[in-house]
Amino acid sequence: MTKLLISLAIVFLVSSHGASAAERTVTLSVDNMYCEACPYMVKKAIEHVSGVSQVTVSFKDKTAIVVFDDAKAAVKDLTSAATTAGFPSALKS
């Protein structure tokens, strides 16, 4: 019985460890922000991407800092959302 419990515990630990997602933060460069309302529209577009937990957009720097769950979204999803809203974006290097 003890061996069975230990085996089950090991299986549980191994399977749950591999399934964990990582919170990731990226900075995007954002084009076409020409007025004070633009950052709001960029923020709203990116917030609609599943897995996004925080978006901070800087009009001055023309950037968006995005915190997201990388098991639910990819950088391509973030840039696509901004681009579809009229603000082409890319991962800032």
Backbone bond lengths (Angstrom), bond angles and torsions (degrees), N, CA, C in turn:
res aa  C-N    CA-C-N  psi(-1)  N-CA   C-N-CA  omega(-1)  CA-C   N-CA-C  phi
1 M - - - 1.455 - - 1.532 110.96 -
2 T 1.313 116.59 -40.23 1.457 120.52 -179.89 1.526 110.72 -64.62
3 K 1.341 117.42 -40.63 1.463 120.97 178.75 1.526 110.41 -62.90
4 L 1.313 116.55 -38.09 1.460 120.59 178.94 1.524 110.63 -64.45
5 L 1.321 117.81 -44.42 1.470 121.09 179.40 1.521 111.13 -64.23
6 I 1.322 116.74 -40.46 1.463 120.18 178.95 1.525 109.82 -65.31
7 S 1.325 116.96 -42.68 1.463 120.74 178.90 1.526 111.01 -62.20
8 L 1.311 117.08 -43.74 1.465 120.80 178.61 1.524 111.24 -63.66
9 A 1.316 116.31 -39.92 1.463 120.34 178.79 1.526 110.83 -63.87
10 I 1.316 117.45 -41.17 1.462 121.21 179.02 1.521 110.46 -65.47
11 V 1.322 117.25 -44.54 1.466 121.01 178.45 1.520 110.29 -60.11
12 F 1.319 117.16 -43.87 1.457 121.11 179.40 1.522 111.33 -61.91
13 L 1.323 117.63 -46.12 1.457 121.22 -178.43 1.522 111.67 -64.82
14 V 1.297 117.46 -42.11 1.460 120.89 -179.42 1.523 110.44 -67.23
15 S 1.315 117.71 -45.00 1.465 119.98 -177.52 1.525 112.21 -70.42
16 S 1.302 118.53 -36.07 1.463 119.54 -179.30 1.523 111.41 -76.14
17 H 1.315 118.12 -28.29 1.457 121.15 179.55 1.527 110.36 -69.01
18 G 1.293 118.82 -42.34 1.452 122.56 -178.64 1.514 113.27 -69.54
19 A 1.315 118.73 -20.72 1.459 121.75 -175.22 1.518 113.31 -94.04
20 S 1.318 117.20 -2.23 1.456 118.22 -175.96 1.522 111.15 -74.86
21 A 1.303 115.83 140.11 1.456 122.21 179.80 1.518 109.03 -95.78
22 A 1.293 114.84 159.42 1.457 119.68 179.22 1.517 110.08 -113.67
23 E 1.314 114.89 136.61 1.458 119.22 172.99 1.520 106.19 -78.55
24 R 1.309 115.80 134.48 1.458 120.98 -175.70 1.519 109.24 -129.57
25 T 1.320 116.50 145.49 1.460 121.87 176.73 1.516 108.61 -121.67
26 V 1.323 115.82 129.21 1.465 121.06 177.80 1.514 109.79 -130.72
27 T 1.310 115.12 157.18 1.465 121.39 174.01 1.523 107.65 -114.02
28 L 1.325 114.72 127.84 1.452 121.42 178.23 1.520 109.49 -107.70
29 S 1.321 116.85 140.85 1.461 119.44 168.87 1.530 105.80 -88.08
30 V 1.324 116.02 137.20 1.462 121.05 -173.62 1.525 109.52 -125.44
31 D 1.339 115.77 124.48 1.464 121.50 178.90 1.535 110.61 -94.87
32 N 1.319 115.26 167.40 1.468 124.18 174.31 1.527 114.60 69.72
33 M 1.313 118.70 19.76 1.471 119.44 174.24 1.528 107.19 -92.27
34 Y 1.336 115.67 104.07 1.462 121.00 -174.95 1.525 114.09 -116.40
35 C 1.338 117.21 -7.30 1.464 118.65 -179.66 1.529 109.43 -138.58
36 E 1.299 116.79 170.57 1.457 122.25 -176.98 1.527 113.09 -68.10
37 A 1.326 118.75 -18.86 1.468 121.78 179.01 1.534 112.05 -83.12
38 C 1.313 116.88 -20.35 1.465 120.55 -176.41 1.533 113.70 -57.49
39 P 1.327 119.99 -46.10 1.464 118.91 -179.93 1.529 112.93 -58.28
40 Y 1.311 116.84 -35.69 1.464 120.78 177.82 1.526 110.11 -62.43
41 M 1.317 116.98 -43.80 1.465 120.19 -179.09 1.532 111.33 -68.31
42 V 1.321 117.43 -38.21 1.467 121.09 176.43 1.524 109.57 -62.90
43 K 1.324 115.94 -46.59 1.467 120.77 -179.70 1.525 111.12 -58.70
44 K 1.310 117.10 -48.23 1.469 120.95 -178.65 1.525 111.30 -62.57
45 A 1.323 117.48 -39.33 1.466 120.69 179.90 1.529 110.85 -64.28
46 I 1.316 116.91 -44.89 1.472 120.42 -177.90 1.525 111.06 -72.21
47 E 1.331 117.26 -35.08 1.473 120.04 179.10 1.527 112.39 -61.57
48 H 1.303 118.16 -23.51 1.469 121.08 -179.84 1.532 112.96 -75.97
49 V 1.323 117.74 -9.41 1.464 121.09 178.22 1.529 108.33 -75.86
50 S 1.304 116.26 129.16 1.468 121.58 179.47 1.526 110.15 -59.09
51 G 1.322 115.97 132.99 1.459 121.31 178.42 1.515 114.81 97.34
52 V 1.328 117.71 -11.50 1.465 121.03 -179.97 1.525 108.97 -78.03
53 S 1.334 115.96 128.36 1.465 119.65 -179.60 1.527 113.15 -110.15
54 Q 1.339 117.35 -21.51 1.465 118.95 -179.27 1.529 109.54 -156.78
55 V 1.332 115.54 139.40 1.464 121.57 177.00 1.526 107.99 -136.65
56 T 1.322 116.35 127.64 1.456 121.82 175.18 1.521 107.32 -124.93
57 V 1.328 116.26 119.85 1.459 121.03 -176.35 1.517 109.53 -112.20
58 S 1.331 115.82 133.54 1.465 121.56 178.43 1.523 109.74 -111.68
59 F 1.325 115.93 116.01 1.460 121.22 175.79 1.524 109.79 -65.69
60 K 1.310 116.17 -42.69 1.463 122.13 -177.99 1.530 111.68 -61.64
61 D 1.333 117.01 -46.38 1.464 121.32 -176.65 1.524 113.61 -89.25
62 K 1.353 116.03 -9.91 1.479 121.28 -177.02 1.529 110.69 57.47
63 T 1.352 115.09 46.81 1.465 120.81 -179.78 1.522 111.15 -134.07
64 A 1.328 113.64 161.88 1.467 121.22 171.65 1.526 106.49 -133.19
65 I 1.317 115.83 125.96 1.464 121.35 175.20 1.520 106.08 -100.66
66 V 1.332 116.00 123.13 1.458 121.11 -172.21 1.523 110.02 -124.26
67 V 1.335 115.67 129.56 1.458 122.56 173.70 1.524 106.37 -107.03
68 F 1.345 115.90 126.84 1.455 119.35 -176.20 1.522 111.57 -150.76
69 D 1.322 115.05 163.04 1.465 123.56 177.04 1.519 107.20 -87.84
70 D 1.332 116.83 113.92 1.462 118.48 -174.56 1.524 114.19 -74.70
71 A 1.325 117.51 -1.50 1.461 120.45 172.48 1.530 110.58 -86.19
72 K 1.335 116.30 -16.79 1.464 120.74 -178.22 1.523 112.87 -109.51
73 A 1.313 117.90 -19.66 1.462 120.98 -177.13 1.521 109.85 -146.91
74 A 1.315 114.70 158.09 1.457 122.24 175.55 1.525 108.04 -122.77
75 V 1.320 116.36 163.83 1.463 120.26 179.11 1.525 110.17 -56.86
76 K 1.319 117.00 -36.80 1.465 121.10 178.88 1.530 111.23 -58.50
77 D 1.334 117.49 -37.08 1.468 121.16 178.31 1.527 110.84 -64.70
78 L 1.319 116.31 -38.48 1.467 121.39 -178.76 1.527 110.44 -68.90
79 T 1.338 115.88 -48.19 1.465 119.27 -179.28 1.526 111.34 -66.74
80 S 1.313 116.60 -34.93 1.460 120.77 178.20 1.525 111.30 -64.71
81 A 1.325 116.83 -41.16 1.471 120.69 179.64 1.521 110.91 -62.76
82 A 1.325 116.94 -44.83 1.465 120.40 179.51 1.531 110.90 -66.41
83 T 1.329 115.99 -42.53 1.461 120.75 -179.16 1.526 111.38 -64.01
84 T 1.314 116.99 -42.21 1.463 121.34 178.18 1.526 111.27 -62.10
85 A 1.324 116.76 -31.32 1.466 120.83 177.71 1.521 112.43 -79.76
86 G 1.333 117.42 -0.87 1.462 120.47 177.93 1.508 114.66 101.56
87 F 1.328 116.63 10.64 1.453 121.08 -177.75 1.526 109.92 -126.38
88 P 1.344 117.24 83.85 1.451 119.78 -179.10 1.530 110.51 -53.43
89 S 1.334 114.47 135.50 1.458 118.27 -177.98 1.519 110.35 -141.04
90 A 1.318 114.31 162.34 1.463 121.47 179.84 1.524 108.14 -151.77
91 L 1.302 115.33 157.94 1.464 120.06 175.30 1.513 108.89 -61.91
92 K 1.312 116.54 128.37 1.462 120.74 -179.11 1.524 108.18 -81.05
93 S 1.318 115.53 130.47 1.468 118.86 -178.55 1.496 112.91 -91.95
